């Protein structure tokens, strides 16, 4: 069974940095898309960043220029490097995956993804 396990969350002050990791097991496919989503209490789950098997990427408008998504295929790990963190970045961050590619990465929604991690909390204080 596919498993996704996030780590690296924590509490930082405004302007700080964090790197989230997502360890993937039983997920080795030639065509896929993986991503990071976040959800704050009472709010909709939103796309943060996505990457596919050909290293195409897309970012949510609110994180462009601050966050970078990457993957290490040898380690079966997905990363999200976050810089210049703001209080509005506070949320539970989830790793997600689906076993196909999409033409328009910027149109992806949570419903497009079939596997999800348990989430890791990121808190940014002012």
C-alpha positions as CSV (number, residue, x, y, z in Angstrom):
1,X,0.0,0.0,0.0
2,X,1.2,3.5,-0.8
3,X,2.3,5.5,2.2
4,X,3.2,9.1,2.4
5,X,4.8,10.5,5.6
6,X,5.5,14.2,6.1
7,X,8.0,15.6,8.5
8,X,9.9,18.9,9.2
9,X,7.0,21.0,10.4
10,X,7.4,23.2,13.5
11,X,7.1,26.8,14.8
12,X,9.1,29.7,13.3
13,X,8.9,33.4,13.4
14,X,7.9,35.6,10.5
15,X,10.7,35.6,7.9
16,X,12.0,32.2,8.9
17,X,12.5,29.1,6.9
18,X,11.5,25.4,7.1
19,X,12.0,22.4,4.9
20,X,9.3,19.8,4.8
21,X,9.9,16.3,3.6
22,X,7.6,13.6,2.4
23,X,8.8,10.0,2.4
24,X,7.0,7.9,-0.1
25,X,6.8,4.1,0.0
26,X,5.3,1.7,-2.5
27,X,5.1,4.6,-5.0
28,X,7.3,3.9,-8.0
29,X,5.6,4.9,-11.3
30,X,6.9,6.2,-14.6
31,X,4.1,8.9,-14.8
32,X,2.9,10.7,-11.7
33,X,2.2,14.0,-10.0
34,X,3.0,14.8,-6.4
35,X,2.2,17.9,-4.4
36,X,1.9,19.9,-1.2
37,X,-1.4,21.2,0.0
38,X,-2.2,23.1,3.2
39,X,-5.3,23.6,5.3
40,X,-5.9,26.0,8.1
41,X,-8.9,25.5,10.5
42,X,-12.1,26.5,8.9
43,X,-10.6,27.0,5.5
44,X,-10.4,25.0,2.2
45,X,-7.5,22.8,1.4
46,X,-5.4,24.7,-1.1
47,X,-2.6,23.8,-3.5
48,X,0.8,25.0,-2.5
49,X,3.0,23.4,-5.1
50,X,3.0,20.4,-7.4
51,X,5.6,18.5,-9.4
52,X,5.4,15.7,-11.9
53,X,7.5,12.8,-13.0
54,X,9.2,15.1,-15.6
55,X,10.0,17.8,-13.0
56,X,7.4,20.2,-14.3
57,X,6.3,22.4,-11.4
58,X,3.5,24.8,-10.5
59,X,3.0,27.0,-7.4
60,X,0.1,28.6,-5.8
61,X,0.0,32.4,-6.2
62,X,0.5,33.0,-2.5
63,X,3.8,31.2,-2.3
64,X,5.4,32.0,-5.6
65,X,9.0,33.2,-5.1
66,X,9.1,31.9,-1.6
67,X,8.6,28.2,-1.8
68,X,10.4,25.6,-3.9
69,X,9.2,22.0,-4.5
70,X,11.7,19.3,-5.4
71,X,12.1,15.6,-5.4
72,X,14.9,13.1,-4.7
73,X,14.1,9.9,-6.7
74,X,16.9,8.0,-5.1
75,X,15.5,8.7,-1.7
76,X,11.9,8.4,-2.7
77,X,11.4,11.8,-1.0
78,X,9.5,15.0,-1.9
79,X,10.6,18.3,-0.4
80,X,9.1,21.7,0.1
81,X,11.6,24.4,0.9
82,X,9.9,27.4,2.5
83,X,11.5,30.8,2.9
84,X,10.2,34.2,4.1
85,X,7.4,32.6,6.0
86,X,4.4,34.6,7.0
87,X,1.7,34.1,9.6
88,X,-0.8,33.3,6.8
89,X,1.4,30.3,6.0
90,X,0.3,28.7,9.2
91,X,-1.6,25.5,8.4
92,X,-1.3,21.7,8.3
93,X,0.7,20.8,5.3
94,X,-0.1,17.6,3.4
95,X,1.8,15.6,0.9
96,X,-0.3,14.1,-1.9
97,X,0.3,11.9,-5.0
98,X,-1.5,10.5,-8.0
99,X,-0.4,7.9,-10.5
100,X,-0.9,9.9,-13.7
101,X,0.4,13.1,-15.2
102,X,-1.7,16.2,-16.0
103,X,-1.4,18.7,-18.8
104,X,-2.2,21.8,-16.7
105,X,-0.6,21.6,-13.3
106,X,-1.9,25.0,-12.3
107,X,-5.5,23.7,-12.5
108,X,-5.0,20.7,-10.1
109,X,-7.2,20.4,-7.0
110,X,-7.2,18.1,-4.0
111,X,-9.7,15.8,-5.7
112,X,-7.2,15.0,-8.4
113,X,-4.9,13.2,-5.9
114,X,-5.5,9.7,-4.6
115,X,-2.9,9.3,-1.9
116,X,-2.4,11.6,1.1
117,X,0.0,11.8,4.1
118,X,-1.1,12.5,7.7
119,X,0.0,16.1,7.6
120,X,2.6,18.2,9.5
121,X,1.8,21.4,11.4
122,X,3.6,24.6,10.4
123,X,3.1,27.6,12.6
124,X,4.5,31.1,11.9
125,X,4.3,33.6,14.6
126,X,4.5,37.4,14.3
